[in-house]
Amino acid sequence: MKRIRDRVGGLDVHRDTVVACCRVVDPDGSVSVTKASFSTTRKGLGELAEFLSDAAVNTVAMEATGVYWKAPYYALEGLFEELWLCNAQHVKNVPGRKSDLSDAEWLADVAAHGMVRPSFVPPPEIRELRELTRYRKTQVDARGQEIQRLEKVLQDAGLKLTSVASSVWSVSSRAIIEALIAGQRDPVVLAEMAKSRLRSKIAQLQEALSGHFGSHHAIVCRQIIDHIDFLDRSIGALTEEITTRLVPFEAAVAIVTSLPGISRTTAEVIVAETGADMSRFPTPGQLCAWAGVAPASYESAGKRRPAGTRHGAQWLRRALIEAAKAAARTKGTYYNAQYVRIARRRGPNKATVALANSMLFTVWHLLTNGALYEDLGGDYFERRHDPAVEAKRLARRIEALGFDVDLTQRAA
């Protein structure tokens, strides 16, 4: 196998230790291998950097082991020509004797022969932004779980509030729950706390609020509501910090939000996960594959089998799926028409993934060209087969070649 790099370092990363192997090709063509183990403290990582520098390696490759890769990666960043973070699934050692030292040597060997590709690691400012958007998403998920727990407590108390109200967490619902916690049990009084459109259902509310709400229910509801309030403040603080850090990327956010179904929150996630620099992805198809919204490939014995979608960036994929579901509900748009056409044949789930792929494909082109999205319209698939439209399209192509075209319709 052809050797591509002569001076390579391999790192087998763990929580407390990192094992390094330097693979260097000597002038006479022989290969010298040196190994050492270091701690992952600041002092130990400094010794690791000195060890690799003394060996004069040009490329350093390490496995992406959980979150433990971050400390050595950040410590070595900028010190070598190439610093690679490799998918652990792509550098599995061959069966046989396995140790940390042999793993480090194997990683250096596969990197030297070009048998592995580095993963995308964004620059520091994008990494910081990504950390904030991901944590905000966990807080939003926790808030949704608390609201679900609140619904379970009310059902346990025999209160069928959600059978009448559209949501267990609204202005009217909170006022009723707060009164229940305070000791109010009269369904008539509780129903009168309804606001806005819910007041038209006071009779149903009186019946739904006749239950057996006890003191233990009040304690649990109080804790849940306080937790939801805390999460609301946490989400608000994170959003303010994200907005501040996104000031240099406002142009990219504006471009991404021009697509139907993509809110500012989703656009912030897309920018944080991709870095808004499409030059890192040579083609839109590679970006879609990296995000996990492109079809996987499985072929054996000349037969292609269904393989689902690729494994990709889970945070970006999740945001794209949510955006695709929102875009599918928009009226009179290209994405709505595309979703309807695919869902009719393949079902809603595959249609959603296909729509997410199409939207990210468009995002790549928009961010590459710096243009805003222009919707093709809900009737695009009908218009593109119109003979008159096809004739005009062909005429434009012929005119671009320097010929004159006269579009005169022939008599039937």
Summary of the structure (lengths in Angstrom):
residues: 412
radius of gyration: 29.1
end to end distance: 68.3
largest distance: 93.9
contacts: 1202
relative contact order: 0.07
helix: 57%
strand: 10%
